[in-house]
Amino acid sequence: MNLPVTNPIVRNVSLEMVDVNKLFLDLSDKKFDGYAYLTILGVCGFEEVVVVLSAGKINGIIFLMPQYEIELYGKEAILFGLNSFGSKQGILNIFGLTQDQIKLILLFNEKIKFPVVISNKSKKSIFEKVDYNPKIIETLLNDRITIEKTNKDILNDFNLNDLLK
């Protein structure tokens, strides 16, 4: 998907320097229109997250792991996207868009739609206690990662390790 990059708000900022909770609360308060693009080096490789915001609310999300050909959209992507924002090893970019651009993105990419309110009336954010959990990614990759077994491992599986002596 091609997204406009004409109005950068935040460019290549290390996630270590950002309080994600405060950032998204601020974007919500300011009724921000645009998207946040995050790239992290997770436990199993690079993870990319795109969060599309309209009037300060999340309206769409994409989670990608290109090296495993994983593309998740909308409801399927929210858990993994939030998990990535819990990392401290990433680069964040935020781009402002117009309402018309947001409408076009959502119109031509129906599968990314998943409306989420960032904070409730008591200012509790969905990003408040998000920490990166490698087990979440491992569950996603269970069927995609193959572990190479040595000859010794194979013989041990069949209790034939005496053959190695």
N, C-alpha and C positions, 0 to 999 in steps of 0.2 A: 504494500500500500504506500502510495506517495502522499506525504503530508507537507504542507507549506512550511518553510523555514524562514520566512521573511521578517518576522517580528520576534527576535530572541529576547526573552526576559532574563533568563539564566542560561549561561553558556559554560559547559564543561566544568561544573563545580563538583568537587569531591564530596561524596555522601557523608564523609567524616565531619565535614564542616557544616552540615545541615541538620537541624532538628526537624525531621520529616513531619512530626505531629504539628508543630507550630506553623510550618510551611503550608500544609494543607488547610489548617484552620484559617490562616490568613487568606489563602486563595478563595476559600468558601466565603469569608466575610466580605471580600472585595468583589464577589460575584464574577470571578474570573472566567473568561472564555479562552480556551486554548487547549494545549496538551502538555503533559510532562512525559519526557522520554528518559528512561533510566537504563543503563547498561551496567551489570555487575559481573564480577568473576565469582561465581558460586562454587559450591563444593564439587560439582560435576562439569563445570565449564561455564561459558558465558550465558547469561540470562538477560533478556531484553523485555522491558515493560513499557507500554504506551498507555497512558491514562488520559482520556478525552474528557475535558471539563466544559460544562455549559452553565452559565449563571452560578458558578461556584459549586456545582454538583457534578459528581462523576456520572457521565452518560455512556461511556464505553471504555472497554479495557482489552488489551491484547498482551499475551505472554508468549515469548518466543525463545526457543533454544535451537538455533540454526544447526549446530553440529549434530543434533539428534533428530532434526527435521520435525521438531515439535512446534505446533502453532495452536494456541488455545485462544478462544475469543469469548467475550461476554461473561456469562455466569461461570463457565468452566475455567476462566482465567483469573478470577478475582482472588482466590486463595493463594495462588502462586505469585501473582503480582504483589499482593500485600506482603508476602513473605520476602520477596526481593527488596522491597523498601525497608525491611528490617536489617539489611546488611549495612556494613560500614565501608565496604570495598566496592564502590561504584562511582559512576559519573552521571550527573543529572543535568538535563537540559529542559528548559521550559520555554514554550513558544506561545505567544498570544495570537488569537485568531478572531475573526468577526463572527457574529451569530450566523451569518449566511454560510461561511466556510464550515462551521460546525454542522449545520443542517445538511450540507452536501456530503460531508464525510460520513455522517450517520445514515443518510439516505442511500449512499452507494456501498455501505459496509454494514448492512443490517445485523450481521452475526456478531459484531463487536458490542452491540447495545446491551447495557446492563446498568440501569439507573441505581445509584447508591448515594445516599445523603452522607456527606463527610462527617458532620457533627450534629448532635441533638441539641435541644434547648439548653442543657446544662454544660454545653461546650465539651462534651466527651467525644473525641474523634475516633474513627475506626483505625487510625494510625497510632493511637495513644500508646499501646504496649506491644508494638510489633517488633519482634526480634527474628532474625534469620534462623530458620530451623532446617538443617540439611535433610532431615528425615522426610520432610514434605516433598522435596525434590527427588529423593531416592525412591519414594513410592511411585512417582510419576515415571521414573526411568527403569523400574523393575524389569519390564519386558524388553527394554532396549539395550541394556548393558549385558554383555556376555563376559563371563569370567573364564579366562583360559586356564584349563587344568593341566598340570604336569602329569607325566607318566606315573609318578609316585602317587599323586592324588587319585588317579583312576584305579590303580591297584589297591589303594587303601579303601576305596568305595566298595570293592568286592572282597575285602579281607584277604587279598593275595600279596600282601607286602613281603611275605617270605621269599617271593621270587626275586627280590632285589638283592638278597644276601649272597 
